[in-house]
Amino acid sequence: DRAKKVYEGFEPLVAADIAETIWFVVSRPAHVNINDLTIMPTAQANAVNFARK
């Protein structure tokens, strides 16, 4: 119950979001190099700040 409160009013990423991103990365042509990738929900400004509804 305590963990649910953390995400109250906030739409977190789900496994499918990450899976789609992984598929995108691995399906690039061999000449494409992805050096860095940051995935965050649109309501999350950084690791600490959340924009709740």
N, C-alpha and C positions, 0 to 999 in steps of 0.2 A: 504494500500500500504506500509506503514511503517513497519507493522508486517511482510510482505512478504520479506522485505530486511533482516530481522533478520535471516531468513532461507535460504537465497540465497547461492547456492553452498553447501548446507548441507542437508542431508537426515534425517529428524527428525523421531522420533518414531510415529507410528500411532495407532489408537485405537485397531486394530487387534493385534498388537505386545503386548499390555498390556493384552488383552483378552486371548491370548494364554498362557501368563505367569500365569494369574489367574487360568486358567483351569489346567495347570500343577500343581500348588500349591494345589488346592482343590482335585485333583485326586490322590494324594499320599496316600499310605496306612496309616491306623490310627496310626501306630507306628512311623511314620515319623514326625518330628517336624522341620519346617523351621522357624528359629529364625530371620533371616534377609535376605533381598532381595533388591538389588539395580539394577535398570534397567536404562541404559543409551545408547544412540546411540554409535556405535563404533567410530564415529568421534568426540565424546565429551570426553575430558580428565577429566573434572570436571564441576562444575556448571558455570564456567566462560570461560574456554578455549575450543574453537571449532577448528577442523581441516577442513577447507573449501576446496572444489575442485577448 
